[in-house]
Each structure stands twice: as C-alpha cells, then as structure tokens.
Amino acid sequence: MPPTLLWGYIGVLIFMMGDGLELAWISPYLVDQGLSVHQTAILTTSYGVTIAIGSWLSGVLVESFGPRKVMLLGTGLYIIGHAIFVGFAIPALNYELMIPSYAIRGFGYPLFAYSFLVWVAYRSPQKRLGAAVGWFWFVFTGGLSVLGAYYSSFAINVFGHFATLWTAIIWVLIGTFLAVFVNKDEFNLEEREGGAKAHISEMLAGITILIREPRVAVACIVRIINQAAQYAFPLFLPIYLSTKGIETTTWLNIWGTIFVANIIFNLIFGALSDKIGWKNTISYIGGIGCAIFTLGLYFIPEMFTGNVFIVGLVGFLWGMCLAGFVPISALVPSLVGDGDKGPAMAILNLGAGLCVFVGPGLVALFYDAIGVQGMMYLLFGLYAASAIMTRFLKTPEERSGGKQLKEEIS
C-alpha cells in the first residue's frame, strides 16, 4: 500500500466495522420481530438504492471537492440515518420509518470508503495498483464482514441488539478521525476554470463515459455481479441453514470465516494479479470460482446436515474466490485515458453500490417464486456470465496492439 495512506486504510477498517456490524443478522432479527423475508428484502433494497447513488457520487465529488470533505459528508449522513433507524424506527417496529432512515444511512459508507478508494487510485503507482486496491478491499471487507460479524456475535450476547447497534456510531467516528484527520497524505485538486459549471461538467462526464467507453459499462455490470450474492445471502441463507441444524449465532461465525478468507486473498490475488493478469484473475478465480462454490453453499448443507466444519470450509472457498474480483479496481481506470480515470472510477463505484441494491432486489423479486435452490442457481448463472464478460475488457494498449497486428497482416 502507499505508506502515506496507512492511517486512511486503518480508518476505513474501523469505520466499516461499525457500519457493517448488523449486516449478517438484521434480516433474521427483523423476521423474528414479525417482518417477512420480502419486507426485509425491500428494506435492504432501499438501502442499496442510496448506496448506489452515493457510490457514483463519491467518484465525481472527490474530483470536485477532494476526498476529505466527501468522507466527512458520508459520516454525517450515516449518523443521521442510523440515529433515526435505531432510536425511533426499530423500537416502534415502524416499517414506514425504517425505509427512509435506513436509506439515509446508506449514503454513509460509499461516500466515505469509495472516496478513499479514488484517493488510493490517484496516489498509487500503476505497476503496484493491483496490490494497493487489494489492501483497500482487505480493510473494507475486514471491517464490514469480518470484524463486524465477530464483534456482533460477542456484543449481542453482552449488550443486546439495540445497544450493539448504538455502538456502531462510536466505531464510525473513530474511523473517520483516523482516515480524515490523522492521515496526513495530500490530495491536490486540479485547478479548473469555470467554477460550478466545471463541477457540473465533471459530474456529467461520470454518465457520458458509459457511451464514450462502453467497456466501462461492461465492467460496471461485472462489478455489480461481484458482490450481489454477498448482499443477497444474509436475507435467506441463515434462515435456510437454520433448517439444516446451523443456528444464526453459528452462521455469524461462518460468515466471519468466509470473509477472513476473503480479506487474506484480497491481498494475495491483488499482488498475484499484477503478475498473471488482472482479467485472468477476475474471470477464472472470481467468476468461475464463485459460480462453483455458490452451488456448494446450497448442496453441501443438504448433504452434510449440521456439519459446521464442512459448510464453513465451502464458505471459506467461496470467500477466497470472491477476492478474485479485486483487480477490477485496477483494471477499470486502465481501460481509459488519464482524463477519464475519475469518471471511470465513479462508474466502478456505482457498480459497487448497485450490488447492495441488486442483491436484495433479486431476493425481493424471485425468492417467493423460486425459493432457496432457485436463488442459488440464479447467482451461479450471474457469476458464470461475469467470467465471460471480463474477457471483453481490453485496455487501450491491448486494443491498439490488436489493431496493429491486423494492419501488419493486411
């Protein structure tokens, strides 16, 4: 990682631990309180909508205002939404208030974490960019899905659900302090003439790049597929596993184990991808690997009912393969010229946000009709499709090389 950004990485780790501590258990908890799986899926989908918007905005706002201001905006919106969600909506089980408050909360982490990812992309040398973004996803996922899950499994038993949710604000504030104020790395904005007009033009570039560079649009779809299952699984998989002898508290530890594998291999595959190729890592390890072990997470619990070790092992392998998508954060800015790197990262961040919308959205649309088995086959097909689409993501050098070869043959 760029050593000057060390405190930024640590801050993202702690912020995401606070943000993600309820991710793996909020759905079964709310179902126990009387909501349906469909309702919790709608709730999480609304959360995903604002995450998607915040993810896109993070890339373009950093270009205009710098990462520190955007990260602070994310923290403020998170605290407002979280306070309403936990303080008023959940105690009254007010579903109409849950949706807007959870949605406001959704702006928080993309504006914070993905703004820092843009910072990393700008401050890392090209030849080490794969490793640098690998470190980002190490701390992002380590906080969101590992420390958050393990901390919750402890804190719920000690403090209870409400107190555990309130402690999220403490961790978010600590992470913000480290990443924004203790981190002294400089991010120098380019001077632009035109003031507000130039900022609006920059934001529009974050949309028009989809037309000018269609490969960026394909990469966005791959990025959505990347983590769609990560946000779909918690809505129905713990409920399914409970019928196979694995309780929710045990599921939290399995979920944590999945992402222990993920954060370890985020680093390994981030560095390895600089050697074997970004596309090869994404396509073969990420796409094909996740497709295989997604089916494993359905059939293995069927075959080995109640066997936590074997189910955990399959989960570990799924989390390992999920790390195969890490190099897409290095590949996407390399698909375009220097002037389009910011808009390209904005679209990539949009994809990272849309997966939080698409994953629960798929559950809301299809779960009642096709059940757990159908959902697993659907996610299998999406991962297989991502492996194919990745092969079409060629850098300008690869495209010019192919063109030159055709000219030489002709």
C-alpha positions in Angstrom: 0.0 0.0 0.0 1.1 3.6 -0.4 2.7 4.2 3.1 1.5 7.8 3.3 -2.1 6.4 3.3 -1.6 3.9 6.2 -3.9 5.8 8.6 -6.5 6.1 5.9 -6.6 2.3 5.5 -6.8 1.8 9.2 -9.6 4.4 9.4 -11.6 2.6 6.7 -11.2 -0.7 8.5 -12.7 0.7 11.8 -15.4 2.7 10.0 -16.6 -0.3 8.1 -16.7 -2.4 11.2 -19.2 0.0 12.7 -21.1 0.3 9.5 -21.4 -3.5 8.9 -21.9 -4.9 12.3 -25.6 -5.6 11.7 -25.3 -6.8 8.1 -25.4 -10.6 8.7 -28.1 -10.6 11.4 -30.5 -7.7 10.8 -32.8 -9.7 8.5 -33.4 -12.8 10.7 -33.7 -10.5 13.7 -36.4 -8.4 12.0 -38.1 -11.6 10.7 -38.2 -12.8 14.4 -39.9 -9.4 15.3 -42.7 -10.0 12.7 -41.5 -8.8 9.3 -41.4 -11.1 6.3 -38.4 -12.0 4.3 -39.9 -10.0 1.4 -40.2 -6.9 3.7 -36.6 -7.2 4.9 -35.5 -7.5 1.3 -37.4 -4.4 0.3 -35.8 -2.6 3.3 -32.3 -3.6 2.3 -33.1 -2.8 -1.4 -34.0 0.8 -0.4 -30.7 0.9 1.5 -28.9 -0.3 -1.7 -30.5 2.4 -3.8 -28.9 5.2 -1.8 -25.6 3.2 -1.6 -25.6 3.1 -5.4 -26.2 6.8 -5.6 -23.6 7.6 -3.0 -21.1 5.3 -4.7 -21.4 7.1 -8.0 -21.3 10.5 -6.4 -18.1 9.6 -4.4 -16.1 9.4 -7.6 -17.2 12.7 -9.1 -17.4 14.6 -5.8 -13.8 13.7 -5.0 -12.8 15.2 -8.3 -14.5 18.5 -7.4 -14.1 18.8 -3.6 -11.4 16.4 -2.5 -11.7 13.1 -0.6 -11.7 14.6 3.0 -14.8 16.7 2.5 -16.7 13.9 0.8 -15.7 11.4 3.5 -16.9 13.8 6.3 -20.2 14.2 4.4 -20.6 10.4 4.4 -20.0 10.2 8.1 -22.6 12.9 8.8 -25.3 11.3 6.7 -24.6 7.9 8.3 -25.0 9.2 11.8 -28.3 11.0 11.0 -29.8 7.9 9.3 -28.5 5.5 11.9 -29.8 7.5 14.9 -33.4 7.6 13.4 -33.3 4.0 12.4 -32.1 2.7 15.8 -33.6 5.3 18.0 -37.1 5.5 16.6 -37.9 3.1 13.7 -36.8 -0.3 15.2 -38.2 0.2 18.8 -41.6 1.0 17.4 -41.2 -1.6 14.5 -42.3 1.3 12.3 -41.7 -0.1 8.8 -42.6 3.2 7.1 -39.9 5.0 9.1 -37.4 2.1 8.7 -37.2 2.5 4.9 -36.2 6.2 4.7 -34.0 6.2 7.7 -32.1 3.1 6.6 -31.9 4.7 3.1 -30.3 7.9 4.5 -27.8 5.7 6.4 -26.9 4.1 3.1 -25.2 7.3 1.8 -22.6 6.9 4.5 -20.2 4.2 3.7 -19.9 4.8 -0.1 -19.2 8.5 0.3 -16.6 7.6 3.0 -14.9 4.4 1.8 -15.2 4.8 -2.0 -13.9 8.3 -1.8 -10.8 6.9 -0.2 -10.6 4.3 -3.0 -10.4 7.1 -5.5 -7.7 8.6 -3.3 -5.8 5.3 -3.5 -6.2 5.1 -7.3 -4.7 8.5 -7.8 -1.8 8.1 -5.3 -0.6 4.6 -6.3 2.0 3.8 -9.0 0.5 1.9 -11.9 2.7 -1.1 -11.5 1.5 -1.6 -7.9 -2.1 -0.5 -8.3 -3.4 -4.1 -8.0 -1.7 -4.6 -4.7 -2.8 -1.1 -3.4 -6.5 -1.8 -4.2 -6.1 -5.3 -2.7 -5.1 -3.6 0.6 -8.2 -1.4 0.3 -10.5 -4.3 -0.1 -8.7 -6.1 2.7 -9.6 -3.3 5.2 -13.0 -2.7 3.6 -14.2 -6.3 3.8 -12.2 -7.0 7.0 -14.3 -4.3 8.7 -17.6 -4.8 7.0 -17.9 -8.6 7.1 -15.2 -10.0 9.5 -14.8 -7.6 12.4 -18.4 -6.5 12.2 -19.7 -10.1 12.3 -17.4 -11.3 15.1 -18.0 -8.2 17.1 -21.7 -8.6 16.8 -21.6 -12.3 17.8 -20.0 -11.1 21.1 -21.7 -7.8 21.6 -25.3 -9.1 21.1 -24.9 -11.6 23.9 -23.3 -9.0 26.2 -25.2 -5.7 25.3 -28.3 -6.9 23.4 -29.3 -5.9 19.9 -30.1 -2.2 20.5 -27.0 -1.4 22.4 -24.9 -3.2 19.8 -26.4 -1.0 17.1 -25.8 2.2 19.0 -22.1 1.3 19.4 -21.8 1.5 15.6 -21.6 5.3 15.8 -18.6 5.1 18.2 -16.6 2.9 15.7 -17.6 5.1 12.7 -16.4 8.3 14.5 -13.1 6.7 15.4 -12.6 5.5 11.8 -13.4 9.0 10.5 -10.9 10.6 12.9 -8.1 8.3 11.7 -8.8 8.4 8.0 -9.5 12.2 7.7 -7.5 13.9 10.4 -4.7 11.6 11.4 -4.0 10.6 7.8 -1.8 13.5 6.5 -1.4 12.4 2.8 -2.1 15.3 0.4 -4.6 15.1 -2.4 -4.2 18.1 -4.7 -7.2 19.0 -6.8 -6.5 20.2 -10.3 -7.5 23.9 -10.8 -10.4 24.2 -13.1 -11.8 27.3 -14.8 -15.5 27.8 -14.8 -16.3 27.2 -11.1 -19.7 25.4 -10.6 -20.1 24.9 -14.3 -16.8 22.9 -14.4 -18.1 20.7 -11.4 -21.4 20.0 -13.2 -19.4 19.1 -16.4 -17.3 16.7 -14.3 -20.5 15.0 -12.9 -21.9 14.7 -16.4 -18.7 13.0 -17.5 -19.4 10.3 -15.0 -22.5 9.4 -17.0 -21.4 10.1 -20.6 -18.4 7.8 -20.2 -20.8 4.9 -20.5 -21.4 5.9 -24.1 -17.9 7.0 -24.9 -16.3 3.9 -23.3 -18.8 1.0 -23.4 -16.2 -1.3 -21.8 -16.6 0.7 -18.6 -20.3 -0.1 -18.7 -19.5 -3.9 -19.0 -17.0 -3.5 -16.1 -19.8 -1.9 -14.1 -22.0 -5.0 -14.7 -19.2 -7.3 -13.6 -18.7 -5.2 -10.5 -22.4 -5.5 -9.7 -22.3 -9.3 -10.0 -19.1 -9.4 -7.9 -20.9 -8.7 -4.6 -24.5 -9.2 -5.4 -24.5 -12.6 -3.5 -22.8 -11.0 -0.6 -25.9 -8.8 0.0 -28.4 -11.5 -1.1 -27.1 -14.3 1.1 -27.8 -12.8 4.5 -31.5 -12.3 3.6 -32.2 -16.0 3.2 -29.2 -18.2 3.7 -29.2 -18.1 7.6 -32.9 -19.0 7.5 -32.1 -21.9 5.2 -29.2 -23.1 7.3 -31.3 -23.0 10.4 -33.4 -25.8 8.9 -30.1 -27.7 8.4 -29.0 -27.6 12.0 -27.0 -24.3 11.9 -28.3 -21.5 14.1 -28.0 -17.8 13.5 -25.2 -17.3 16.0 -23.2 -20.1 14.4 -24.0 -18.5 11.0 -22.4 -15.3 12.1 -19.1 -17.2 12.8 -19.4 -18.9 9.4 -20.0 -15.5 7.8 -17.0 -14.1 9.6 -14.9 -17.1 8.4 -16.0 -16.6 4.8 -14.6 -13.1 4.9 -11.4 -14.0 6.8 -10.6 -16.0 3.7 -11.7 -13.0 1.5 -9.5 -10.4 3.2 -6.5 -12.8 3.2 -6.9 -13.5 -0.5 -7.7 -9.9 -1.3 -4.0 -9.3 -0.7 -2.8 -12.5 -2.3 -4.8 -12.1 -5.5 -4.2 -8.3 -5.6 -0.5 -8.9 -5.8 -0.8 -12.1 -7.9 -3.0 -10.3 -10.5 -0.1 -7.9 -11.2 1.8 -11.0 -12.4 -0.7 -13.3 -14.1 -3.0 -10.5 -15.4 -6.0 -8.7 -14.0 -8.5 -10.2 -16.4 -7.3 -13.8 -15.8 -7.7 -13.3 -12.0 -11.2 -11.8 -12.3 -12.5 -14.2 -14.9 -11.1 -17.6 -13.7 -10.8 -17.2 -10.0 -13.6 -14.6 -9.4 -16.3 -15.6 -11.9 -15.8 -19.3 -12.3 -14.7 -20.0 -8.7 -17.7 -18.1 -7.2 -20.1 -19.9 -9.5 -18.9 -23.3 -8.3 -18.9 -22.6 -4.6 -22.2 -20.7 -4.7 -23.9 -24.0 -5.6 -21.7 -25.7 -2.9 -23.3 -23.4 -0.3 -26.7 -24.9 -1.2 -25.9 -28.6 -1.8 -23.2 -29.2 0.9 -25.6 -28.3 3.8 -28.1 -30.6 2.2 -25.6 -33.5 2.1 -23.9 -32.8 5.5 -26.7 -31.5 7.7 -25.5 -29.7 10.8 -21.8 -30.2 9.9 -20.4 -26.7 10.6 -16.9 -27.5 9.6 -17.7 -28.7 6.1 -20.2 -25.8 5.5 -17.6 -23.4 6.8 -14.9 -24.8 4.5 -17.1 -24.3 1.5 -17.9 -20.8 2.7 -14.1 -20.2 3.1 -13.5 -21.3 -0.5 -16.3 -19.0 -1.7 -14.9 -16.1 0.1 -11.4 -16.9 -1.3 -12.8 -16.8 -4.9 -14.7 -13.6 -4.2 -11.3 -12.0 -3.8 -10.6 -12.8 -7.4 -12.6 -9.7 -8.4 -10.2 -7.4 -6.6 -8.2 -6.4 -9.7 -11.2 -4.8 -11.3 -10.4 -1.7 -9.3 -7.1 -1.6 -11.1 -8.4 -2.7 -14.5 -11.2 -0.1 -14.9 -9.1 3.1 -14.7 -6.7 1.4 -17.1 -9.5 1.0 -19.7 -9.5 4.8 -20.4 -7.1 7.7 -20.8 -5.9 9.9 -18.0 -8.7 12.4 -18.4 -11.4 9.8 -17.9 -10.0 8.0 -14.9 -12.1 9.9 -12.4 -15.4 9.3 -14.3 -14.4 5.6 -14.8 -13.8 5.2 -11.1 -17.2 6.9 -10.5 -18.9 4.2 -12.6 -17.0 1.4 -10.9 -18.1 2.8 -7.5 -21.6 2.9 -8.9 -21.4 -0.8 -9.6 -20.1 -1.4 -6.1 -23.1 0.4 -4.8 -25.6 -1.2 -7.1 -24.7 -4.7 -5.9 -26.1 -3.7 -2.5 -29.3 -2.8 -4.4 -29.3 -5.7 -6.9 -28.6 -8.5 -4.3 -31.6 -7.8 -2.1 -33.6 -6.8 -5.1 -33.2 -10.2 -6.6 -34.4 -11.8 -3.4 -37.4 -9.4 -3.3 -38.3 -10.3 -6.9 -37.6 -14.0 -7.1 -37.4 -15.6 -3.6 -41.1 -16.3 -3.1 -41.3 -17.8 -6.6 -38.1 -19.9 -6.9 -37.0 -20.5 -3.3 -33.5 -21.0 -2.0 -32.4 -23.5 -4.7 -33.6 -21.2 -7.5 -31.8 -18.3 -6.0 -28.6 -20.2 -5.8 -28.9 -21.3 -9.5 -29.6 -17.6 -10.4 -26.5 -16.4 -8.6 -24.5 -19.2 -10.2 -25.5 -18.1 -13.7 -24.6 -14.4 -12.9 -21.1 -15.4 -11.8 -20.6 -17.5 -14.9 -21.7 -14.6 -17.1 -19.3 -12.3 -15.3 -16.4 -14.6 -16.3 -17.3 -14.3 -19.9 -17.9 -10.5 -19.9 -14.5 -9.9 -18.3 -12.7 -11.3 -21.4 -14.0 -8.3 -23.4 -12.4 -5.7 -21.1 -9.4 -4.6 -23.1 -7.0 -1.8 -22.3 -6.1 0.8 -24.9 -2.7 -0.9 -25.3 -4.4 -4.3 -26.0 -6.8 -2.7 -28.5 -4.0 -0.8 -30.3 -1.9 -3.9 -30.3 -4.6 -5.9 -32.0 -5.2 -3.2 -34.5 -1.5 -3.0 -35.3 -1.4 -6.8 -35.8 -4.3 -6.6 -38.2 -2.6 -3.9 -40.2 0.6 -5.9 -40.4 -1.3 -9.0 -41.6 -3.1 -6.9 -44.2 
